[in-house]
């Protein structure tokens, strides 16, 4: 348990990566780190963390049903960050009927009360 690898793909142990963000003892200082920690929150069913890191203007009603997906791994393809907004492109892999599938998204993040939050997908 203590040396469990972080689901976000950093290669670090959870407790030295997204763990402190999820348990509220630290907050990510970049949009990419925030994005990675949100992926970890999805894999661990941490609804309070997902709400906390979502722009209050776009955050949907989240229920445990939103966390049924069996996420397997994350690939960050590109991330660019300006002073108050950022874009992260990623592929999030999940298992569906025994096959691994990927969801591709280009996400918009912004600074809200001096903290990075997820806004919405940019595409589609
Ligand atoms: Zn992590």
Boltz pocket constraint, residues with backbone or C-beta under 6 A from the ligand:
constraints:
  - pocket:
      binder: B
      contacts: [[A, 6], [A, 7], [A, 8], [A, 9], [A, 10], [A, 14], [A, 17], [A, 18], [A, 19], [A, 36], [A, 37], [A, 40]]
      max_distance: 6.0
